[in-house]
Amino acid sequence: MQNNIFSALFVGQNLVTIKEVDSTNTYLKTLLSNSKPVPEGTAIMAESQFAGRGQQQNKWHSEPGKNLTFSILLTPSFLPVLQQFDLTRAISLGVIEALDPLLGDRLKIKWPNDIYYDDHKLGGILIETHLQGDRIKDAIIGIGLNINQEHFEAGAGNAISVKQILQKDYDLRALLLEICGHIEGYYLKLKAGKFLFVRNAYLNRLYWLNEVRDFRSDGETFRGTIVGVKDEGLLLVEHNNFGTREFSLKQIEFLNK
């Protein structure tokens, strides 16, 4: 793996590791609610997280000590509320780029921000933002990645881990710092106004882009092709009968064979 872990100026520099917690996002929110200021880039890493959440309140199952479950605090006040999906793009790309030397091009971002290897879920991201006027005051970014876990319970669906793919164990802390460095890189690109660069990079790693696939929406199954993502984050799918349609997270389901 490329040695970029010292490139981070602030993301992950204040790293708090804890044995067990309900959710690292909740822990970080509690820290924020206290009077003592929390530095931007603070990361909370848990060995065991027993109430981790994914998108749409999905539970995140993780074997203690085997995987990465952590949260990062960012304060992107430079980002208008209408552009908060750019933060989703930057975080997803940071994770992908950090893992790319290990897993290569088979690593994709399943819209909006799941991390996939082929048709298997390697991890997920949950971003919770607090707004101030038309700006984002702060964002708590929860990341869960399957790293050294070898067996998943039946309810874990199509989960896969880095160990299952490469048959090797990886140092969780070193991997976390690597991810922090890459997240910071994309975050600073946003701060510098390089939105087009980040949007194009996100599109280049999008799962099922330009492939004819099966989807479900409003209880109806249809074949369609993902052709893009709108600036504000809506998924664009070309439907054979209806032309290009826009979907939000709860409006469409990907149907894997």
ZAMARGU-4260 file (C-alpha; in steps of 0.2 Angstrom, whole numbers, plus 5000, padded with zeros to 4 digits):
<rodrens>
0) 5000/5000/5000 | 5006/5017/4996 | 5013/5026/5011 | 5002/5042/5012 | 4997/5041/5030
5) 5008/5056/5035 | 5000/5067/5022 | 4985/5071/5032 | 4986/5088/5040 | 4971/5087/5051
10) 4959/5072/5047 | 4963/5058/5059 | 4977/5068/5068 | 4966/5068/5084 | 4962/5050/5084
15) 4952/5043/5099 | 4951/5024/5100 | 4938/5016/5111 | 4934/4997/5116 | 4916/4997/5114
20) 4902/5010/5109 | 4884/5009/5103 | 4889/5020/5088 | 4904/5031/5084 | 4893/5044/5076
25) 4883/5045/5092 | 4899/5046/5103 | 4905/5060/5092 | 4888/5069/5093 | 4889/5068/5112
30) 4907/5075/5111 | 4901/5090/5101 | 4886/5093/5113 | 4899/5096/5127 | 4906/5114/5130
35) 4924/5109/5125 | 4927/5112/5107 | 4931/5097/5096 | 4945/5100/5083 | 4940/5097/5064
40) 4946/5080/5058 | 4944/5072/5075 | 4941/5053/5072 | 4933/5041/5084 | 4938/5022/5081
45) 4929/5008/5090 | 4935/4990/5092 | 4917/4985/5094 | 4901/4995/5088 | 4885/4986/5094
50) 4872/4998/5086 | 4880/5004/5070 | 4868/5011/5057 | 4868/5012/5038 | 4857/5021/5026
55) 4838/5020/5029 | 4842/5014/5047 | 4849/4997/5041 | 4860/4989/5055 | 4878/4987/5052
60) 4885/4970/5059 | 4903/4969/5063 | 4914/4956/5072 | 4923/4965/5086 | 4941/4969/5082
65) 4940/4963/5064 | 4934/4978/5055 | 4935/4997/5053 | 4921/5006/5062 | 4925/5025/5064
70) 4918/5042/5063 | 4926/5059/5057 | 4921/5076/5061 | 4922/5089/5047 | 4916/5107/5047
75) 4912/5111/5029 | 4905/5129/5031 | 4911/5133/5014 | 4899/5121/5007 | 4881/5127/5003
80) 4867/5115/5009 | 4862/5112/4991 | 4879/5105/4987 | 4880/5093/5002 | 4881/5078/4990
85) 4898/5084/4985 | 4903/5080/5002 | 4896/5062/5000 | 4906/5061/4984 | 4922/5067/4992
90) 4921/5055/5006 | 4917/5040/4995 | 4931/5044/4984 | 4943/5045/4999 | 4939/5028/5004
95) 4940/5021/4987 | 4956/5029/4983 | 4964/5022/4999 | 4959/5004/4995 | 4963/5005/4977
100) 4981/4999/4979 | 4974/4984/4987 | 4959/4980/4977 | 4960/4990/4960 | 4946/4994/4948
105) 4934/4981/4954 | 4931/4993/4968 | 4916/5004/4965 | 4904/5016/4973 | 4886/5010/4973
110) 4875/5026/4973 | 4875/5035/4984 | 4889/5029/4995 | 4891/5011/4998 | 4908/5003/4994
115) 4907/4988/4983 | 4919/4975/4976 | 4911/4967/4961 | 4893/4963/4967 | 4898/4962/4985
120) 4896/4975/4999 | 4913/4980/5007 | 4907/4994/5017 | 4895/5009/5019 | 4895/5027/5024
125) 4883/5037/5034 | 4884/5056/5034 | 4874/5066/5047 | 4875/5085/5044 | 4870/5100/5055
130) 4865/5116/5046 | 4867/5134/5049 | 4857/5145/5038 | 4861/5139/5020 | 4878/5132/5025
135) 4884/5115/5033 | 4889/5119/5050 | 4897/5102/5053 | 4896/5084/5047 | 4898/5068/5056
140) 4904/5055/5044 | 4902/5037/5050 | 4912/5023/5040 | 4911/5005/5042 | 4922/4993/5031
145) 4924/4974/5032 | 4942/4971/5033 | 4948/4956/5043 | 4931/4947/5046 | 4930/4930/5038
150) 4912/4924/5041 | 4896/4934/5040 | 4879/4929/5047 | 4865/4925/5035 | 4857/4942/5037
155) 4873/4951/5031 | 4867/4949/5013 | 4881/4951/5000 | 4894/4956/5012 | 4913/4953/5008
160) 4929/4958/5017 | 4946/4963/5011 | 4953/4947/5020 | 4940/4936/5010 | 4947/4944/4994
165) 4965/4944/4997 | 4967/4930/5011 | 4978/4942/5022 | 4975/4952/5038 | 4978/4971/5038
170) 4982/4983/5051 | 4966/4993/5055 | 4974/5008/5062 | 4986/5010/5047 | 4972/5008/5035
175) 4961/5021/5045 | 4975/5034/5044 | 4977/5030/5025 | 4959/5033/5022 | 4959/5049/5033
180) 4973/5055/5021 | 4964/5052/5005 | 4947/5059/5012 | 4957/5075/5017 | 4964/5076/4999
185) 4946/5076/4992 | 4939/5087/5005 | 4953/5100/5001 | 4948/5099/4983 | 4930/5104/4987
190) 4937/5118/4998 | 4947/5124/4983 | 4931/5124/4972 | 4936/5109/4962 | 4918/5102/4961
195) 4919/5097/4943 | 4935/5086/4946 | 4926/5078/4961 | 4910/5075/4952 | 4919/5067/4937
200) 4930/5056/4948 | 4914/5050/4957 | 4906/5046/4941 | 4921/5036/4935 | 4920/5024/4950
205) 4901/5022/4950 | 4894/5005/4951 | 4883/4999/4936 | 4887/5015/4926 | 4881/5013/4908
210) 4876/4995/4911 | 4859/4988/4907 | 4852/4982/4924 | 4837/4977/4934 | 4829/4990/4946
215) 4813/4991/4956 | 4803/5007/4959 | 4786/5009/4966 | 4784/4990/4967 | 4788/4989/4948
220) 4803/4980/4941 | 4811/4988/4926 | 4827/4987/4915 | 4837/5003/4915 | 4854/5011/4913
225) 4862/5022/4925 | 4868/5037/4915 | 4874/5049/4928 | 4870/5058/4945 | 4863/5076/4946
230) 4874/5089/4955 | 4862/5088/4970 | 4864/5069/4971 | 4848/5062/4962 | 4852/5046/4952
235) 4849/5047/4933 | 4842/5031/4925 | 4837/5029/4907 | 4821/5019/4907 | 4817/5010/4890
240) 4799/5016/4891 | 4800/5033/4900 | 4817/5041/4895 | 4828/5047/4908 | 4821/5047/4926
245) 4828/5055/4942 | 4827/5045/4958 | 4831/5049/4976 | 4837/5036/4989 | 4821/5029/4994
250) 4813/5028/4976 | 4824/5015/4968 | 4831/4998/4973 | 4846/4989/4964 | 4841/4971/4960
255) 4856/4960/4960 | 4855/4943/4952
</rodrens>
